[in-house]
Amino acid sequence: MCLSGITQTLYGIIMAGSAILTIIALFTPDWNTVKNAPTTGTKTNWNGLMPWACIDNSGGSTCQNWWANLPDWLRCVVVCMILAVIVEVFAVVYNFLTCLACCCKKYVIHPLTFFALVSTVLLLIAVIVYAANYSEFSSGVTVDTQLGYSFWLAVGALILSAGAVILGAISVFFGEHCC
């Protein structure tokens, strides 16, 4: 197996891992953890980005105004996460297809780095915007908010995606110069 094939295999594994972490982070309910919150008549246990009940239309009236009620910064995070998933899945599929190319690989391998870079930038925007604004969920002095595991899954996806940028560049180099 040639060097570009090995690095492309690693690229595919890392980008698939990034896509999986991004999807899990997008649909899990713990982007922030609210502690010591005063109890009110309305209590929601959802601190995620996208409630799964709203995706499959089983949420009823609670999901009718879900998008309209999101603050602008949270809409930015949701859109960036969705776009990152799309780019990551496309990168994995394109990587698989370019692995099958044997004679013209050096001409079709170049977009791998670009896809990983776009995914990294989208995840970076989502992580920075969320980290800068998540304290907006605290409505009082006695409320303590912390970043939850879903946020840290997105950070893990960001790290994997950044690693895929490096592997994509190495794959391009090997594809052009070796085999």
C-alpha positions in Angstrom: 0.0 0.0 0.0 1.3 3.4 -0.9 1.9 6.3 1.6 -1.0 8.4 0.3 -3.3 5.4 0.7 -2.2 5.0 4.3 -2.7 8.7 5.1 -6.0 8.7 3.3 -7.2 5.8 5.4 -6.2 7.6 8.6 -7.8 10.8 7.3 -11.1 8.8 6.7 -11.0 7.3 10.2 -10.3 10.7 11.8 -12.9 12.6 9.7 -15.5 9.9 10.4 -14.8 10.2 14.1 -15.2 13.9 13.9 -18.5 13.5 12.1 -19.7 11.1 14.7 -18.7 13.4 17.6 -20.3 16.3 15.9 -23.6 14.5 15.4 -23.6 13.3 19.0 -22.9 16.8 20.3 -25.6 18.3 18.1 -28.3 16.0 19.5 -27.3 15.4 23.1 -28.9 17.5 25.9 -26.0 18.7 27.9 -24.3 21.7 26.3 -24.4 23.5 29.6 -25.2 22.4 33.1 -27.3 24.7 35.3 -26.8 24.3 39.0 -28.5 26.0 41.9 -31.3 27.2 39.6 -34.4 28.6 41.3 -37.4 26.3 40.7 -40.2 27.9 38.7 -43.4 26.6 37.3 -41.8 25.8 33.9 -38.9 23.5 34.0 -37.0 22.2 31.0 -34.4 19.5 31.0 -33.1 20.3 27.6 -29.9 22.2 27.4 -28.9 21.0 24.0 -28.8 22.6 20.6 -31.5 20.5 18.8 -34.2 18.6 20.6 -34.6 15.2 18.9 -38.3 15.4 19.5 -38.4 18.5 17.2 -36.5 16.7 14.5 -38.9 13.8 14.1 -42.0 16.0 14.6 -43.1 14.3 17.8 -42.5 17.3 20.1 -45.9 18.9 19.5 -46.5 22.4 20.7 -43.1 22.6 22.4 -41.3 22.6 19.1 -43.5 25.0 17.1 -41.5 28.0 17.9 -38.2 26.3 18.7 -36.2 28.1 16.0 -37.9 31.4 16.5 -37.2 31.4 20.2 -33.4 30.7 19.8 -31.1 33.7 20.4 -29.2 34.7 17.3 -25.9 33.5 18.7 -27.4 30.0 19.3 -28.8 30.0 15.8 -25.2 30.6 14.6 -24.0 27.6 16.6 -26.7 25.3 15.3 -26.2 26.3 11.7 -22.4 25.9 12.0 -22.8 22.5 13.6 -25.2 21.3 10.9 -22.9 22.6 8.1 -19.9 20.9 9.8 -21.8 17.6 9.8 -22.6 17.9 6.1 -19.0 18.8 5.2 -17.6 16.0 7.3 -19.9 13.4 5.8 -19.1 14.6 2.3 -15.4 14.5 3.1 -15.6 10.9 4.2 -17.5 9.9 1.1 -15.1 11.8 -1.2 -12.1 10.3 0.6 -13.5 6.8 0.0 -14.1 7.6 -3.7 -10.5 9.0 -4.1 -9.1 5.9 -2.4 -10.6 3.9 -5.3 -8.8 6.1 -7.9 -5.5 4.5 -8.8 -4.2 6.3 -11.8 -5.2 9.9 -11.3 -5.1 10.2 -7.6 -2.8 13.2 -7.6 -5.5 15.2 -9.5 -8.5 14.4 -7.4 -7.0 14.3 -3.9 -6.6 18.0 -3.3 -10.1 18.8 -1.9 -9.5 16.6 1.2 -7.6 19.3 2.9 -10.1 21.9 2.0 -13.0 19.9 3.4 -11.2 19.3 6.6 -10.3 23.0 6.8 -13.9 24.1 6.3 -15.1 21.6 8.9 -12.5 22.9 11.3 -13.5 26.5 10.8 -17.2 25.8 11.2 -16.6 23.8 14.4 -14.3 26.5 15.7 -16.9 29.2 15.1 -19.5 27.1 16.9 -17.3 26.4 19.9 -16.1 30.0 20.3 -19.6 31.5 19.9 -21.1 29.0 22.4 -18.3 29.4 24.9 -18.6 33.2 24.7 -22.4 33.3 25.2 -23.4 30.2 27.2 -23.6 32.2 30.4 -26.6 33.9 29.0 -28.6 30.9 30.2 -28.1 32.0 33.8 -30.9 34.2 34.9 -29.9 35.0 38.4 -27.0 35.6 40.8 -27.4 32.2 42.4 -27.3 30.2 39.2 -24.1 28.4 38.3 -23.7 27.3 34.7 -20.9 25.1 33.4 -20.1 23.7 30.0 -21.5 20.2 29.6 -20.3 17.1 27.9 -22.0 17.9 24.6 -19.9 21.0 24.3 -16.7 19.0 25.0 -17.7 16.5 22.4 -17.8 19.4 19.9 -14.3 20.4 21.1 -13.2 16.8 20.5 -14.7 16.9 17.0 -12.8 20.2 16.4 -9.5 18.6 17.5 -10.1 15.6 15.2 -11.1 17.8 12.3 -7.9 19.9 12.8 -5.9 16.7 12.7 -7.7 15.8 9.5 -6.4 19.0 8.0 -2.8 17.9 8.6 -3.5 14.4 7.3 -5.2 15.8 4.3 -2.2 17.9 3.5 0.1 15.0 4.0 -2.1 12.8 1.7 -1.9 15.4 -1.0 1.8 15.7 -0.7 2.3 11.9 -0.9 -0.3 11.6 -3.7 1.7 14.1 -5.8 5.2 13.0 -5.0 5.2 9.3 -4.1 2.2 7.1 -4.9 
